[in-house]
Amino acid sequence: MAQLVAYCSDPNNATGCDPTQVSGILLYEGGQAPNDFGILPYNAVQNNALVQPFYQRSVGNSIYNSLQLKVTHRMSHGLQVQGSYTWAHGIDDAPDPLAPAQGNRTFPRNSRNLAQERGNSDYDIRQVAVINYIWEMPFGRGKGYMSHGFAGRVFEGWQFAGITSVQTGHPFEIRCTQDSQRTGISAWCDQTGNPFSGTASNPQGLRVWFNNKAAFANPPFGRAGNIGRNQFYGPGMVDFDLAWTKNTKITERLNLKLVVQGYNIFNHPHFGQPDNLISDSTFGLINSTVSRPDATTSARQMQVALRLDF
């Protein structure tokens, strides 16, 4: 590596390379024949029949700390409420090999110094609160209010239920374009200012996450960027799923059930992570929303069902 850097530092070298090219994928392919790359006199990586082969070892370390609270109010006067809250912090030095966080990779930034990877875990969601509730309304036949006649028929069997979820955002990191440590992996950036200061122009009409895009820059060759892994967090989520059910007893054997369900009933947008590659024109902007677990839209959804039980 040092020999290649010294060779390419000579402005009169035979291949016309410069020290910045002794990095990234050219470490594996820079010494190919002229009709391919032919930028470096030889490859920096020996015995490289495969380009950046996956070699994974179980050497990661993780720590998880949390505070978990749960409150339950069992059925009383037709009402049941349960709430749970978790404050947590996950720290590790290895990305998730299957679903790494935004901007993360399955390769470490520097395989020879895994300490640089120590940071917030890919799953580090600091705060999560979930409340679920069921209310069997005290109306209709057999209940305390409007229990007789036509009103008893109309208002019998009403039930209201829902789940409210609130959580903070997922972590992500800022990826630069320069392989400053010459490891084959582009570096995390240097933070040179406050990314949230000022007012950003946004001709695409997307949501702005970083107002000051100039707050990040490529680190110089010879060291890592000063930003830690998963240092930044994206938008959180607020979701209300509600259901209203009416059970009507037709005969001893027949029961008619009407169900009206609403998902994200207040249509609160669930934004995805911001673009985190500084060379992109949309860097610092959010251009997507997060779909529901069934892969449908996160926007408000309503559905109605009518069922006859016999």
C-alpha positions in Angstrom: 0.0 0.0 0.0 2.7 2.5 1.0 4.7 1.6 -2.1 1.6 2.3 -4.3 1.0 5.7 -2.6 4.7 6.6 -3.0 4.6 5.5 -6.7 1.4 7.5 -7.5 2.7 10.5 -5.6 5.3 10.9 -8.4 3.7 13.2 -11.0 5.9 11.5 -13.7 4.8 7.9 -13.0 4.2 5.7 -16.0 0.4 5.0 -15.4 -0.5 8.6 -14.6 -2.1 7.6 -11.2 -2.3 9.9 -8.2 -2.5 9.1 -4.5 -6.3 9.5 -4.3 -6.8 6.6 -6.6 -5.1 4.2 -4.3 -8.4 3.5 -2.6 -11.8 2.0 -3.0 -12.4 -0.6 -5.6 -9.2 0.3 -7.4 -7.3 -1.5 -4.6 -8.7 -4.7 -6.1 -9.0 -3.8 -9.8 -6.6 -0.8 -10.4 -3.9 -3.0 -11.8 -6.0 -4.7 -14.4 -5.1 -4.6 -18.1 -5.4 -1.2 -19.9 -8.7 -2.2 -21.5 -10.2 -2.6 -18.1 -8.9 -0.1 -15.6 -5.1 0.0 -15.8 -4.8 3.0 -13.4 -2.4 1.5 -10.9 0.8 -0.4 -11.8 -0.5 -3.4 -9.8 -3.3 -4.2 -7.4 -2.9 -3.3 -3.7 -4.6 -6.6 -2.6 -2.7 -9.8 -3.2 -4.4 -13.0 -4.4 -7.6 -11.2 -5.3 -9.3 -13.6 -7.5 -12.6 -12.3 -6.1 -13.4 -8.6 -5.8 -14.0 -7.7 -2.1 -14.9 -11.2 -1.0 -17.1 -11.7 2.0 -15.2 -13.0 4.9 -17.2 -12.8 8.1 -16.2 -13.7 11.6 -18.2 -13.7 14.8 -16.2 -11.1 16.6 -18.9 -8.5 17.2 -19.7 -7.3 20.7 -23.0 -5.7 21.8 -24.5 -4.2 24.9 -28.2 -3.6 25.5 -29.6 -1.6 28.4 -33.3 -0.8 28.9 -36.0 0.4 31.3 -39.3 -1.3 30.7 -42.6 -0.3 32.3 -46.1 -1.9 31.9 -49.4 -0.7 33.3 -52.6 -2.7 33.0 -56.2 -1.7 34.0 -58.3 -4.8 33.6 -61.9 -4.9 32.5 -63.9 -2.5 34.7 -67.1 -0.8 33.7 -66.5 -2.2 30.2 -63.0 -0.6 29.9 -59.6 -2.3 29.7 -56.4 -0.4 29.1 -52.8 -1.6 28.9 -49.7 0.6 28.3 -46.1 -0.2 27.9 -43.0 2.0 27.7 -39.4 1.1 26.9 -36.3 3.3 27.1 -33.4 1.5 25.6 -29.9 1.9 24.3 -28.0 -0.6 22.2 -24.3 -0.3 21.5 -22.2 -2.7 19.3 -19.3 -2.8 16.9 -20.9 -4.7 14.1 -23.7 -3.9 11.7 -26.7 -6.1 11.2 -25.6 -8.5 8.5 -29.1 -8.9 7.1 -30.7 -5.4 7.4 -28.0 -2.8 8.2 -29.1 0.7 9.2 -29.3 3.4 6.5 -25.8 4.1 5.2 -24.3 1.2 7.0 -22.7 -1.8 5.3 -22.1 -5.4 6.1 -18.4 -4.6 5.7 -16.8 -2.7 8.6 -15.2 0.6 7.7 -11.8 -0.7 8.7 -11.4 -4.5 9.2 -8.1 -3.9 10.9 -9.6 -1.7 13.5 -13.0 -2.8 14.6 -13.0 -0.3 17.5 -13.9 2.3 14.9 -17.3 0.5 14.5 -18.4 0.9 18.1 -21.5 3.0 18.1 -25.2 2.9 18.3 -26.7 -0.4 17.2 -28.7 -0.5 14.0 -31.8 -1.4 16.0 -31.2 1.4 18.6 -34.7 2.9 19.0 -34.4 4.9 22.2 -38.1 5.2 23.2 -41.2 3.2 22.4 -44.6 3.6 23.9 -47.6 1.5 23.1 -51.2 1.8 24.5 -54.0 -0.6 23.7 -57.6 -0.2 24.9 -61.0 -1.9 24.6 -64.3 -0.3 25.7 -67.5 -2.2 25.7 -69.9 0.7 25.6 -72.6 0.7 28.3 -75.5 1.1 25.8 -78.2 -1.3 24.5 -79.9 -4.4 25.8 -78.4 -5.7 29.0 -76.4 -2.5 29.7 -77.0 0.5 32.0 -78.2 2.9 29.3 -80.8 2.8 26.6 -81.4 -0.9 27.3 -85.0 -1.2 26.1 -87.0 -0.9 22.9 -85.8 0.4 19.6 -82.8 2.3 21.2 -81.7 -0.9 22.9 -81.6 -2.7 19.6 -79.7 0.1 17.8 -77.1 0.6 20.6 -76.5 -2.9 21.7 -73.1 -4.6 21.2 -71.0 -1.5 20.6 -67.3 -2.0 21.2 -64.5 0.5 20.6 -60.8 -0.7 20.5 -57.5 0.7 19.4 -53.7 0.7 19.5 -51.6 3.8 19.8 -47.9 3.5 19.0 -45.3 6.3 19.5 -41.5 5.8 19.0 -38.4 7.7 18.2 -36.4 7.3 15.0 -34.0 4.7 13.7 -30.2 5.5 13.6 -28.3 6.2 10.4 -24.8 7.4 9.5 -23.4 9.9 7.0 -21.4 8.2 4.3 -18.8 10.1 2.3 -17.3 9.2 -1.1 -13.6 8.9 -0.3 -11.8 5.8 1.1 -9.7 7.9 3.4 -8.1 4.9 5.2 -7.5 2.9 1.9 -9.5 -0.1 3.2 -11.7 -0.5 0.1 -14.7 1.1 1.9 -15.7 4.7 1.7 -15.3 6.7 4.9 -17.9 8.2 7.2 -17.7 12.0 6.9 -16.1 14.8 8.9 -18.7 17.0 10.5 -17.5 20.6 10.1 -20.6 22.5 11.2 -24.1 22.3 12.5 -26.2 20.3 10.0 -29.5 21.6 11.4 -28.7 25.3 11.3 -30.0 27.7 8.6 -32.7 27.2 6.0 -32.2 24.8 3.2 -33.6 25.3 -0.3 -35.7 22.3 -1.5 -36.7 22.6 -5.2 -37.9 18.9 -5.2 -40.6 19.6 -2.5 -39.2 16.9 -0.3 -39.0 17.1 3.5 -35.7 18.7 4.7 -33.8 16.8 7.5 -30.4 18.6 7.3 -30.7 22.3 6.6 -26.9 22.8 6.2 -25.5 20.3 3.8 -22.1 22.0 3.9 -21.7 20.7 7.5 -20.2 17.5 6.1 -17.0 16.9 4.1 -14.7 14.1 3.1 -12.0 13.4 5.6 -8.4 13.7 4.4 -6.4 10.5 3.6 -4.7 8.9 6.5 -7.5 8.9 9.1 -11.2 8.1 9.6 -14.0 10.7 9.6 -14.9 12.3 12.9 -18.5 11.1 12.8 -19.3 8.0 14.7 -21.3 5.1 13.4 -25.1 5.6 13.6 -24.6 9.0 15.2 -27.7 10.6 13.7 -31.4 9.6 14.0 -34.2 9.8 11.6 -37.9 10.8 12.1 -40.0 9.0 14.7 -43.5 7.5 14.3 -46.9 8.2 15.7 -49.7 5.8 14.8 -53.4 5.3 15.8 -55.2 2.2 14.7 -58.8 2.1 15.7 -61.7 -0.4 15.4 -65.5 0.0 16.0 -67.6 -3.2 16.3 -71.3 -3.7 16.6 -72.8 -7.1 17.5 -76.5 -7.5 16.9 -78.3 -10.6 18.2 -80.9 -11.5 15.5 -82.1 -14.8 16.9 -80.8 -17.3 19.4 -78.5 -18.8 16.8 -77.8 -15.8 14.5 -75.5 -12.9 15.3 -74.6 -10.1 12.9 -71.3 -8.3 13.3 -70.3 -5.0 11.7 -66.7 -4.0 11.9 -65.2 -0.7 10.9 -61.4 -0.5 11.1 -59.0 2.4 10.5 -55.2 2.2 10.3 -53.2 5.4 10.9 -56.6 7.0 11.4 -55.2 10.6 11.7 -53.1 10.1 8.6 -49.8 11.0 10.3 -47.0 10.6 7.7 -44.4 7.9 8.5 -41.3 9.3 6.9 -38.3 7.1 5.8 -34.7 8.0 6.5 -33.0 10.9 4.8 -30.6 10.5 1.9 -27.2 10.2 3.7 -24.7 10.1 0.8 -23.1 13.6 0.5 -22.6 13.3 -3.3 -26.4 12.9 -3.9 -28.4 15.9 -5.0 -31.0 14.9 -2.5 -28.6 14.6 0.4 -30.3 15.5 3.7 -33.8 15.2 2.2 -36.4 12.6 2.8 -38.0 11.2 -0.3 -40.0 8.2 0.9 -42.4 6.9 3.5 -42.3 3.7 5.5 -44.8 1.0 4.5 -46.8 -1.1 7.0 -45.6 -4.6 7.9 -47.9 -6.0 5.2 -46.1 -3.8 2.6 -49.1 -1.6 2.0 -49.1 2.2 2.2 -48.5 3.9 5.6 -51.2 6.5 4.7 -54.7 6.2 6.3 -56.6 3.0 5.4 -60.2 2.1 6.2 -62.0 -1.2 5.8 -65.6 -2.3 6.6 -66.7 -5.9 7.1 -70.1 -7.4 7.8 -70.3 -11.0 9.1 -73.1 -13.3 9.9 -72.4 -15.9 12.6 -74.7 -18.9 12.9 
